[in-house]
Amino acid sequence: MSINKNFVSLEILKEQIQTARNRMQQLWNEKGYTDTEVLNASIELDGLLNQYQLLEKEMNRCG
């Protein structure tokens, strides 16, 4: 993948991370931290953060 495509992907992931974070916070406030929807939102956010870190690591390795 080219560096420009990686950069765009990072920017898209940043937006997705922020949306997922906002959703999780909203659910947390509405339902409490033990609700299954909150836990699922947390898992989704973790996955996005992992993708971001892997892509960022790949970009740093490529230059």
N, CA and C atoms as an extended XYZ file, in Angstrom:
189
Properties=species:S:1:pos:R:3:atomname:S:1:resname:S:1:resid:I:1 pbc="F F F"
N         0.848       -1.176        0.000 N   MET     1
C         0.000        0.000        0.000 CA  MET     1
C         0.892        1.237        0.000 C   MET     1
N         0.530        2.264       -0.762 N   SER     2
C         1.358        3.462       -0.836 CA  SER     2
C         1.200        4.303        0.433 C   SER     2
N         2.150        5.196        0.609 N   ILE     3
C         2.128        6.042        1.806 CA  ILE     3
C         0.910        6.947        1.787 C   ILE     3
N         0.527        7.480        0.614 N   ASN     4
C        -0.658        8.337        0.541 CA  ASN     4
C        -1.920        7.574        0.926 C   ASN     4
N        -2.046        6.341        0.445 N   LYS     5
C        -3.214        5.529        0.796 CA  LYS     5
C        -3.209        5.224        2.287 C   LYS     5
N        -2.032        4.957        2.846 N   ASN     6
C        -1.927        4.713        4.278 CA  ASN     6
C        -2.335        5.946        5.069 C   ASN     6
N        -1.896        7.127        4.596 N   PHE     7
C        -2.246        8.363        5.286 CA  PHE     7
C        -3.750        8.576        5.276 C   PHE     7
N        -4.373        8.362        4.122 N   VAL     8
C        -5.826        8.499        4.026 CA  VAL     8
C        -6.501        7.489        4.942 C   VAL     8
N        -5.986        6.274        4.960 N   SER     9
C        -6.551        5.245        5.827 CA  SER     9
C        -6.430        5.645        7.293 C   SER     9
N        -5.291        6.234        7.672 N   LEU    10
C        -5.124        6.699        9.049 CA  LEU    10
C        -6.142        7.777        9.384 C   LEU    10
N        -6.359        8.685        8.456 N   GLU    11
C        -7.326        9.762        8.690 CA  GLU    11
C        -8.746        9.206        8.833 C   GLU    11
N        -9.086        8.242        7.998 N   ILE    12
C       -10.404        7.602        8.097 CA  ILE    12
C       -10.532        6.877        9.427 C   ILE    12
N        -9.485        6.168        9.817 N   LEU    13
C        -9.503        5.465       11.097 CA  LEU    13
C        -9.637        6.436       12.262 C   LEU    13
N        -8.978        7.597       12.187 N   LYS    14
C        -9.113        8.604       13.245 CA  LYS    14
C       -10.567        9.019       13.406 C   LYS    14
N       -11.238        9.244       12.290 N   GLU    15
C       -12.656        9.627       12.334 CA  GLU    15
C       -13.504        8.502       12.921 C   GLU    15
N       -13.230        7.278       12.495 N   GLN    16
C       -13.975        6.130       13.007 CA  GLN    16
C       -13.729        5.942       14.506 C   GLN    16
N       -12.503        6.157       14.935 N   ILE    17
C       -12.156        6.042       16.352 CA  ILE    17
C       -12.921        7.084       17.162 C   ILE    17
N       -12.941        8.306       16.673 N   GLN    18
C       -13.645        9.360       17.403 CA  GLN    18
C       -15.142        9.073       17.482 C   GLN    18
N       -15.716        8.597       16.387 N   THR    19
C       -17.142        8.250       16.379 CA  THR    19
C       -17.419        7.113       17.356 C   THR    19
N       -16.574        6.093       17.325 N   ALA    20
C       -16.752        4.943       18.228 CA  ALA    20
C       -16.575        5.361       19.683 C   ALA    20
N       -15.614        6.233       19.936 N   ARG    21
C       -15.370        6.726       21.303 CA  ARG    21
C       -16.583        7.508       21.809 C   ARG    21
N       -17.115        8.378       20.962 N   ASN    22
C       -18.298        9.160       21.346 CA  ASN    22
C       -19.491        8.256       21.628 C   ASN    22
N       -19.667        7.260       20.776 N   ARG    23
C       -20.777        6.319       20.956 CA  ARG    23
C       -20.632        5.549       22.269 C   ARG    23
N       -19.426        5.081       22.544 N   MET    24
C       -19.196        4.344       23.774 CA  MET    24
C       -19.456        5.230       24.996 C   MET    24
N       -19.005        6.475       24.963 N   GLN    25
C       -19.222        7.391       26.079 CA  GLN    25
C       -20.707        7.667       26.290 C   GLN    25
N       -21.431        7.827       25.184 N   GLN    26
C       -22.865        8.068       25.279 CA  GLN    26
C       -23.565        6.859       25.899 C   GLN    26
N       -23.227        5.671       25.416 N   LEU    27
C       -23.824        4.454       25.968 CA  LEU    27
C       -23.466        4.286       27.441 C   LEU    27
N       -22.218        4.568       27.784 N   TRP    28
C       -21.755        4.475       29.166 CA  TRP    28
C       -22.613        5.374       30.060 C   TRP    28
N       -22.822        6.607       29.613 N   ASN    29
C       -23.610        7.560       30.397 CA  ASN    29
C       -25.065        7.125       30.537 C   ASN    29
N       -25.600        6.507       29.492 N   GLU    30
C       -27.006        6.092       29.493 CA  GLU    30
C       -27.230        4.778       30.238 C   GLU    30
N       -26.290        3.831       30.102 N   LYS    31
C       -26.566        2.464       30.546 CA  LYS    31
C       -25.623        1.943       31.626 C   LYS    31
N       -24.524        2.622       31.848 N   GLY    32
C       -23.547        2.131       32.816 CA  GLY    32
C       -22.514        1.249       32.141 C   GLY    32
N       -21.403        1.074       32.826 N   TYR    33
C       -20.260        0.417       32.195 CA  TYR    33
C       -20.378       -1.095       32.062 C   TYR    33
N       -21.350       -1.723       32.707 N   THR    34
C       -21.462       -3.181       32.605 CA  THR    34
C       -22.477       -3.638       31.561 C   THR    34
N       -23.147       -2.714       30.911 N   ASP    35
C       -24.137       -3.082       29.893 CA  ASP    35
C       -23.440       -3.702       28.685 C   ASP    35
N       -24.081       -4.696       28.101 N   THR    36
C       -23.465       -5.391       26.960 CA  THR    36
C       -23.234       -4.472       25.762 C   THR    36
N       -24.097       -3.490       25.552 N   GLU    37
C       -23.881       -2.555       24.440 CA  GLU    37
C       -22.610       -1.746       24.652 C   GLU    37
N       -22.364       -1.355       25.901 N   VAL    38
C       -21.145       -0.604       26.222 CA  VAL    38
C       -19.929       -1.492       26.005 C   VAL    38
N       -20.004       -2.728       26.446 N   LEU    39
C       -18.889       -3.651       26.263 CA  LEU    39
C       -18.621       -3.901       24.784 C   LEU    39
N       -19.665       -4.071       23.994 N   ASN    40
C       -19.490       -4.262       22.547 CA  ASN    40
C       -18.897       -3.025       21.885 C   ASN    40
N       -19.340       -1.847       22.326 N   ALA    41
C       -18.784       -0.602       21.789 CA  ALA    41
C       -17.301       -0.485       22.149 C   ALA    41
N       -16.942       -0.928       23.345 N   SER    42
C       -15.547       -0.913       23.773 CA  SER    42
C       -14.700       -1.859       22.931 C   SER    42
N       -15.234       -3.012       22.646 N   ILE    43
C       -14.526       -3.990       21.795 CA  ILE    43
C       -14.327       -3.415       20.392 C   ILE    43
N       -15.352       -2.762       19.864 N   GLU    44
C       -15.240       -2.136       18.542 CA  GLU    44
C       -14.151       -1.057       18.551 C   GLU    44
N       -14.154       -0.224       19.585 N   LEU    45
C       -13.150        0.828       19.702 CA  LEU    45
C       -11.744        0.229       19.809 C   LEU    45
N       -11.594       -0.810       20.602 N   ASP    46
C       -10.290       -1.486       20.718 CA  ASP    46
C        -9.799       -1.983       19.365 C   ASP    46
N       -10.696       -2.564       18.581 N   GLY    47
C       -10.321       -3.059       17.256 CA  GLY    47
C        -9.847       -1.939       16.345 C   GLY    47
N       -10.546       -0.808       16.380 N   LEU    48
C       -10.145        0.333       15.558 CA  LEU    48
C        -8.789        0.881       16.001 C   LEU    48
N        -8.582        0.951       17.314 N   LEU    49
C        -7.298        1.431       17.830 CA  LEU    49
C        -6.159        0.496       17.431 C   LEU    49
N        -6.412       -0.793       17.470 N   ASN    50
C        -5.399       -1.771       17.047 CA  ASN    50
C        -5.071       -1.609       15.563 C   ASN    50
N        -6.102       -1.435       14.737 N   GLN    51
C        -5.882       -1.226       13.304 CA  GLN    51
C        -5.040        0.025       13.072 C   GLN    51
N        -5.365        1.087       13.796 N   TYR    52
C        -4.636        2.347       13.660 CA  TYR    52
C        -3.165        2.152       14.003 C   TYR    52
N        -2.909        1.504       15.118 N   GLN    53
C        -1.528        1.289       15.546 CA  GLN    53
C        -0.743        0.444       14.543 C   GLN    53
N        -1.375       -0.596       14.021 N   LEU    54
C        -0.693       -1.444       13.035 CA  LEU    54
C        -0.374       -0.668       11.764 C   LEU    54
N        -1.327        0.119       11.300 N   LEU    55
C        -1.115        0.895       10.079 CA  LEU    55
C        -0.050        1.965       10.294 C   LEU    55
N        -0.082        2.602       11.441 N   GLU    56
C         0.928        3.615       11.750 CA  GLU    56
C         2.327        2.986       11.821 C   GLU    56
N         2.404        1.817       12.421 N   LYS    57
C         3.679        1.093       12.503 CA  LYS    57
C         4.184        0.742       11.101 C   LYS    57
N         3.273        0.302       10.240 N   GLU    58
C         3.637       -0.031        8.858 CA  GLU    58
C         4.150        1.200        8.119 C   GLU    58
N         3.493        2.335        8.327 N   MET    59
C         3.928        3.569        7.669 CA  MET    59
C         5.321        3.981        8.141 C   MET    59
N         5.575        3.858        9.425 N   ASN    60
C         6.888        4.229        9.970 CA  ASN    60
C         7.980        3.313        9.436 C   ASN    60
N         7.637        2.057        9.243 N   ARG    61
C         8.608        1.094        8.729 CA  ARG    61
C         8.937        1.379        7.254 C   ARG    61
N         7.936        1.857        6.510 N   CYS    62
C         8.130        2.110        5.079 CA  CYS    62
C         8.777        3.458        4.801 C   CYS    62
N         8.856        4.288        5.786 N   GLY    63
C         9.531        5.555        5.560 CA  GLY    63
C         8.693        6.672        5.941 C   GLY    63
